[in-house]
Every structure is written in structure tokens, then in C-alpha cells.
Amino acid sequence: MSSFSAPSNPGPGQPVYIAVQPKPSLLARLVGLITWLGIALFVLAVIFALTSPDSFSQDPDNKLEERYHSLAKDGVNKVAVIEIDGVIEDGEAVKKQVDKVLADPKVKAVVLRVDSPGGTVTGSDFMYHHLRKLSIDRNMPFVVSMGGLAASGGYYVSMACGTKENVIFAEPTTWTGSIGVLIPHYNIAGLMEKWEVEDDTIKSAPLKGIGSITRKMTPEEKAVFEELVKESFDRFKGIVKSGRPKLTDDQLKKATTGQVFTTKQALELGLVDKQGFVEDAIARAMELASLDAATTKAVKYHRPKSLADTLVGASAAAQKSEVQALLDLATPKAYYLFSWPNSGK
């Protein structure tokens, strides 16, 4: 469409052009109104989410929702499936599931579903403590179902099931075991020298700042770390022995080399009891609790994401992961973990 503009001072006889702005159609006005209403509602929702007291709650236990897993949907009694999924960090997510079970008298048995390569020593032990306490305090059957990976710290927490017969189930393709401890350490002194970067850290004593990545570890520091690993490893073996009392000394020795085992190998060593899936573990828990499938439902727990989680969670998680990665490199930490990049000899 051509555009015309009238001369600022039209002379006599010259035509005068008047620009007429066409009115928007009814449809265009409706689309514009709907668009602005949508934007306004979105802004209000964001403000509400970000100012809500629960949006950034550090204690989201009340947000855990119970979800149907299997068996009778209208069952009165329950088998709770507590999930450990991914790398073990602080263990708080599992603690909240445990609290949910403790608050529900209808839960008569627990199945611990483990699909984890392990994680921190402290997080693994924290989970084990609360799961074991749940089993003892409620005096209820406790059965383990291992998924694709139940290694190192994932096996450690599995020992919370106690010593009853046939309570650890592993799927045909499960990898488990990897019983051992590691403290990752990296030495970037060569790079620092190449880049002409000096470490001028001031310490109160020679062993303060032990494990720094900016210099080679001294024999004294190495001896300290080896003792820490030994103590954590001894505790791990003790936990395994308490959960698997029938293991002979020879079996325990073979099982605690740090090797990861297939289900077939774990069965032969006595690390697991049965090959089976989660439904087999649930059936065993029901059998131990004398529950009827017609009146029992299996449930699990889920924390739904809030709007605030969706809006700001991704960027916050990215920032946290970057900081955490830096701290992990700079801070010595013991792990019950299946593997670690370039974990050395």
C-alpha cells in the first residue's frame, strides 16, 4: 500500500491529502485484547509464585503427593515404594519419604527401590540410618528392589532391609556391589606453572588445606587420606556384614574389592537373594506382612513442581551445579561411588 503525506503549506489549487487511519477489524481487536489479558495473567501468576511463602521452601515435605503404583486402587492397606534414584547427595529426599511413611498408619510394608551408582559417604549413611530406623520403629517388612544400578552407596543403603530371608531382589540386568571408598584428587600444579600462576595460600598449619589441587600431594597428606578411606571402608564392610550375616570371610573378601557384579555374580556371592522385578519385591513384602492383594495398594511419593520451580529452577540449578563442580574439585570428599572420572590406579 502506498503512503501519502500532505505538503506542509499547500498552495492554491494544490490537492490536500488527508491520511485516514483504517479502524482495526473486530477480529484484530479481539486478538489484541486476548493477548494482553494473557500477558497480564502470566505476570500475575509469576508475582504470586515468587511471593508465595512455599515457593522457595527449604522444607517441602508437605508437598509430597502419594501416587498409585500398583495392586488394588481402592486398597485400605498400603505398601510404600520408597525411591532412591540417581547420585546420592545429602539424602534429604529419601528422609522426606520416610517421614511420609511414618505419618501413615495404613502403610504395612516398605519396598526400597534403588537405582543409584552411590554418592557421598555421609549421604549414604544418612539414608541408611533413617531407613533402618523406619524398619525397626514401625516393625514392618522391608524389601529391596534393585534397578539398573545399585552400586557402592546404592548397595550400602540396601542393607537397611535387615536380615530376613529373601528380601533383596535384583533385576536380570542389574549391576551391584562396587563396595569400596574413594577420595578423588586432581593435581593441576603443572598447568599452573605453565600459566605462571602461583598459589600464595596462607595456612595455620601444614595439614590445613590438605588435598589442594594446586600442588602435588605430600606423603604425609597421602597417609592421612589413606587412613580416612580405611576407616570409611571398614564401616562399609561392617554394614554389609550386619545385613548379610551369612557371608563367609572369603565371600566378604571377594565382594569388597570394589568390583561391580552382575546379578548372577551377586547371587553366587550372597550379595542379593533373588532375581526379580519390583512387582516381585512388592509381592514378597505383602507376604511378610500377611497382606491380601485385594485390599492392598502399592504407593509411591512424588513432589510436584511449583510454578516457581519451573520459572527459576533451571537457572538456579545450573548456577548451583557450576558452584558445586568447583567445590567438588577443590574440596576433598569421600564417596561410596561406583566410578569417578580418571580415578587413577
Buried (B, 14 or more C-beta within 10 A) or exposed (E): EEEEEEEEEEEEEEEEEEEEEEEEEEEEEEEEEEEEEEEEEEEEEBEEBEEEEEBBEEEBBEBBEBEEBBBBEEBEBBBBBBBBEEBBBEBBBBBBBBBBBBEEEEBBBBBBBBBBBBBBBBBBBBBBBBBBEBBEEBEBBBBBBBBBBBBBBBBBBBBBBBEBEBBBBBBEEBBBBBBBBBBBBEEBBEEBEEEEEEEEEEEEEEEEBBBBBBBEBEEEBBEBBEEBBEEBBEBBBEBBBEBBEEBEEEBBEBBBEBEBBBBEBBBEBBBBBBBBBBBBBBBBBBEBBEBEBEEBBBBBBEBEEBBBBEBBBEEEEEEEEEEEEEEEEEEBEBBBBBBEEEEEE
